[in-house]
Amino acid sequence: MKQRVNLKKIGGRIKQLRLPQTQTEFAQLIGCDQGYVSQVERGSTKPSLWFLNRLVQITKCSLDWIVYGKGKKSVRRNVKTNRQRRPPRSGRGKRGRRR
């Protein structure tokens, strides 16, 4: 049987995971725009699989809890420590060759 999802409830649970951070801080941590976080929290757009995967990685929260409200929430309190960083640039030009 296919379960229906309620985008506003998903948005509310994502907001619970985000607080006390601002949408801007949370968006930077995830790697998306603040406007996208706002749209997802309001339930006006579906969260992408990439967004949900990133959210699970950062918060250590169950995907079932985010989408259906079932299972364990298990949120790690200090989500800023889980930030994935980009590798440092090589210092070379746009095309990757030395000048």
Secondary structure, DSSP 8 states (H G I E B T S, - for coil): ------HHHHHHHHHHHHTTS-HHHHHHHHTS-HHHHHHHHHTSS---HHHHHHHHHHH---HHHHHHS-S-----S-GGGG--------S--TTS---
